[in-house]
Amino acid sequence: MTRFAESRSLFPEIDSPPRAKLPSYLRDHRKRLRDRFLAGGPAAVPDYELLELVLFRAIPRQDVKPLARALIDHFGDFNGVLSASVTQIGQVPGAGPAVALELKIVEAAAHRLARARVMQRHVMSGWDALLTYCHTVMAHRDTEQFRILFLDTKNVLIADEEQAKGTLDHVPVYPREVVKRALELNAASMILVHNHPSGDPTPSQADIAVTRQISDAARTLGITVHDHLIIGKSCEISFRAQGLF
């Protein structure tokens, strides 16, 4: 079997030849939903209908409303659905490989769009965009992730890198490696960012300790740590705003 044939067999919902036309009531429903979205934008449709629009391509000849509602119920909201892993998506009845593929494509597009709005931009004047980006890529992860935003002398974001991945409640961070990378990039300053999968962004004593270690190590080399952001499900905490520096 060729690689092409193998890839097609993974996504029967997309690749199999049509067996029947979409019933007229479903065609009318899809047209109304698309027209409403085009006329009113995202605000004109609730989460489950926005998800329906995404699922139309993955499941072209079935009513996807029940699946859209099931996904929202299972993962909480639209962001939760997109952030779920392929394995987690597959645990919802009716959500096969084609559905998972479509959802992960949309997630990747959202991440790239949010990142494009902050890269090579002045961070301090675009703080809201930066927070949106951090929430987009980190808020719904089920394990901790530690990212570093490296800035130049004008506080323009020159690099955004994942430093480490961890478990549900811990991520290993090595101050020496953080500072070493900043020197390699010729960064003048940094913003530290990590998420709390529990949803509560309250910093732990370990969070506070490692922040001080990184800040002290960076300071000896003339590098400033502007802030450490902890991203929760719906809010974030800034170490600088909380007086933790």
Rosetta blueprint (number, residue, H / E / L):
1 M L
2 T L
3 R H
4 F H
5 A H
6 E H
7 S H
8 R H
9 S H
10 L H
11 F L
12 P H
13 E H
14 I H
15 D H
16 S L
17 P L
18 P L
19 R L
20 A L
21 K L
22 L L
23 P L
24 S H
25 Y H
26 L H
27 R H
28 D H
29 H H
30 R H
31 K H
32 R H
33 L H
34 R H
35 D H
36 R H
37 F H
38 L H
39 A H
40 G H
41 G L
42 P H
43 A H
44 A H
45 V L
46 P L
47 D H
48 Y H
49 E H
50 L H
51 L H
52 E H
53 L H
54 V H
55 L H
56 F H
57 R H
58 A H
59 I L
60 P L
61 R L
62 Q L
63 D L
64 V L
65 K H
66 P H
67 L H
68 A H
69 R H
70 A H
71 L H
72 I H
73 D H
74 H H
75 F H
76 G L
77 D L
78 F H
79 N H
80 G H
81 V H
82 L H
83 S H
84 A L
85 S L
86 V H
87 T H
88 Q H
89 I H
90 G H
91 Q L
92 V L
93 P L
94 G L
95 A L
96 G L
97 P H
98 A H
99 V H
100 A H
101 L H
102 E H
103 L H
104 K H
105 I H
106 V H
107 E H
108 A H
109 A H
110 A H
111 H H
112 R H
113 L H
114 A H
115 R H
116 A H
117 R L
118 V L
119 M L
120 Q L
121 R L
122 H E
123 V L
124 M H
125 S H
126 G H
127 W H
128 D H
129 A H
130 L H
131 L H
132 T H
133 Y H
134 C H
135 H H
136 T H
137 V H
138 M H
139 A L
140 H L
141 R L
142 D L
143 T L
144 E L
145 Q E
146 F E
147 R E
148 I E
149 L E
150 F E
151 L E
152 D L
153 T L
154 K L
155 N L
156 V E
157 L E
158 I E
159 A E
160 D E
161 E E
162 E E
163 Q E
164 A E
165 K E
166 G L
167 T L
168 L L
169 D L
170 H L
171 V L
172 P L
173 V L
174 Y L
175 P H
176 R H
177 E H
178 V H
179 V H
180 K H
181 R H
182 A H
183 L H
184 E H
185 L L
186 N L
187 A L
188 A L
189 S E
190 M E
191 I E
192 L E
193 V E
194 H E
195 N E
196 H L
197 P L
198 S L
199 G L
200 D L
201 P L
202 T L
203 P L
204 S L
205 Q H
206 A H
207 D H
208 I H
209 A H
210 V H
211 T H
212 R H
213 Q H
214 I H
215 S H
216 D H
217 A H
218 A H
219 R H
220 T L
221 L L
222 G L
223 I L
224 T E
225 V E
226 H E
227 D E
228 H E
229 L E
230 I E
231 I E
232 G L
233 K L
234 S L
235 C L
236 E E
237 I E
238 S E
239 F L
240 R L
241 A L
242 Q L
243 G L
244 L L
245 F L
